[in-house]
């Protein structure tokens, strides 16, 4: 669909789009994240791949999939690698040509891209978008704690779950079915790649949110009538900006 084509990697928020994005999600910037792991236990199993997809907004408020960044991650010392999980993802953690980074370096690169986008859209924090997003968020939070990364731009527990959104808007919670019933392309051979899954989650999120624009406009008008909003600078004042965390 034409309204979901990715924006150029070097695109920046326009003067018109920045306040719209800041107001659209109450000061939070949605960023799609997908992780591939060595199992399901956040405390013991390796984080092996992180992909993030930035979500851009046009001057008319239309959301689009933006630039993608993905990083291979070295298993932390003592990490568990479940053979069943590796067979699903197809990841060989020890392949000599795999350009993997230590967890701390990978997280810092991810967060750097997220902070740039937060500033471009004059938002205060990021919020994770993902399919069954709690899984991705808990693995990110566990890696942040393990690597002692002090500046995490994401909300620590809130997220936008595209399984929930797709279930409500499309009647499907399985990502492949939700994508196809929405009229988007799905390549089963590319699934379980963090990059591919994050991009599909971003597209699904944008599609559902774009279809809800009339609902949002009505709610935005009601919020203004209640005195909750006056302009974009007033949103999310109960959340500290990401640069003020420390």
N, C-alpha and C positions, 0 to 999 in steps of 0.2 A: 504494500500500500504506500502511496506516494508520501503521506504525511508522517511516515515512520522511517524515512531514509536517514542514515547517520549523517550528522553534521561533520564538516571538515575538522581534522584533529586540532587545527590552530584556531578554530572559531572561539570567539569570546562573547560574553553576554553584551547585548546592545543596551543602550541607555533606557530604552522602553521596556525591554524584557526583564532587566534585573529587579525592579520593584515588583513586577508581577510574580516572578518566581518567589521572591522573599515573602510575599503575602499569600501565595497559593497554598503553602504548607506550613504556615505559621512560623516562618523564619527558619525552617529546616530545609536543607537541600537534599532531595532524594538521589542516592547513588546506588546503582545495582552492583551487587557483589556475589560472586560464587566462589566457593572453595572446593578443592578436591583433597581428600584426606586418606590416611592409612587405616581408617576405621571410624567408629561412631563415638568413641569415648574421648571427650575433649581433654581430659587430664593425661591420658596415656598415649593417644594415637597421633601420628605425625600429621602436620599440615604440609601438604605437598605442592599446592598450586593455589594462587589467588588471582582472580580477575576482577577488575572493576570497570564499569561502563558509566561514564558521565551522562547525565540527562540534561539536555538543553531545552530552552524555551524560545519560541519565536515572539516577535513583538505583539502578536495577537493572542498570546497565551497558549499556543499549541505546543505540546511537549514532543520532543524528538530524541531518539537515541543519539548520543554524542560519541566522543572518542573512547576507545577501548585501550586498557593497559593490562597486561598480564605478566605474572612473575612465577617462575618455578622456585620452590622453597626446599632447602636442605632439611631432612629430618633432624629434629633436635636430639641431643644426646640421650640415649635410652628410649627413644620413641618406639612405639609398637607399630608394626606394619602388617596388617591383616592381608594374607594372600587373596582372600575373596574380594576385598575392596580393590586391590591392585589389578585384579583380573577384570573388574568392571571399568575402571578408569583407563587401563592400559599404560599406566605410568610405571617406568622402571626407575626407581629413585637413585640408583647407582650407575645409570648409563653414563659413560665417559663424555658424551657430547651434550648432556643435559645441563643447560646454563643455570644451575640452581644457586640461590642466594641464601645466606643465613636468615633465620626468621626475622631478626631485628632489622636487617637491611631491607628485606622485602616489605615489611610493614612500613618502614619509613618512606620508601618510595611510593607505596600506595597512598599513605596519608599526605604526602607532599602534593600529589595530584588532586586529592580531595580538597585540601586547604586552598589551593589556587582557585578551584571552582567555587568554593564557599565565598571567597573574597569577590570574585567576578560577579556573582549574583547577589552580593550584599546580604547573604544569609548569616546565621549565627552558628549553626552546627549542621552536620550531615546526619541523615537518617538512612539506614541500610534498607535497600530493596532486594528481595530475593524470593525464590520459590521455596516454601518452607524455610522462611528467613531466619527463624530462631536457631536452626542448625548452623548456618553460616555465621551468625552473630556470636554464638557461644564459642565457636572455634576461633574467631578473631579475638574475642575478649581473653580467651585462655592464652593465646599466643602473645598478646600484649602484656599480660601479667608475667608470663614466663620470660619474655625478652626485656622486661622492665622498661617498656616504652612509656614515656610520661605524657605525651600529648596525642591522645586519641580523639580525632575530630567527630567520631560517631556518637550518637546517643547510646548510653550504655545498655539500655534494655528495650527501648521502643524500636519498632521496625515496620516496614510495609511488606506484608506477605502477599505475593502474587497468587498463591494457592487460594487464599481467602478472597482476594479481589476477583479472581477468575471464577471461583465458585458462585459468588454473588451476581456477577455481571454476565457470565457466559454459561453457567451451569456445569462447568468442568473444573476439577481440581488437579488432575494429572496434567503436567505441563505440556506434554506432546499433544494431548487432546485439546487443551485450551488454546494452544497456538493454532492448531488446524481449524478448529471451529470458529476462531476469530478471523480466519481468512489469511493467515500468515503462513510462510513456508517452514516446514520442519524436516530436518535431515537426521534420521535416526543414527546414521554412521558417525555423525559429529557430536552426538550427545555424550555427556559425561566428560567433555572438555570444559574446563572452567570458563574459558573465553566464550565458547559457543553458548553455554547455558546462561552466562551473565547477560549476553546480548539478547537472547530470547526473553529473559526476565524483564530487561529494560523495555523491549518492544511491547510486551504484554502490559506492563505498567502504564506506558504512555498511551496505549490504545484505550484502556479502561478509563484512565483519567480524562482523556480527550472527550470520550463519550459522556462524561459526567460534568462537562463544563457548565451547562445550563444549571445543573443542581448547585454547583459551587457558586456561580454568580448570585443565585437566589439566597444562598446561605450567607455569602459575603455582604449582601445588602442588609440582611437581617442583623448580622453582627455589628454593622455600622449603626443601624437604628438602635441597637442596645447599648451603643457607646463603647463597644469593645475595640473598635478600630477607627483610626482617623486617617492614617497613611501608612506606607510600608514600614516606616521607622518604628511604629508602635507594636509590631508583631513580636511575639516570643520574648517579651521583656523579662520574663521569669527565668530565662535560660541565659547563662553567661556566654559571651562570644567565645569562639574556640581559642582566640589569641589571649584570652584572659584566664585560661584554666590554671595557670601556674602562679 
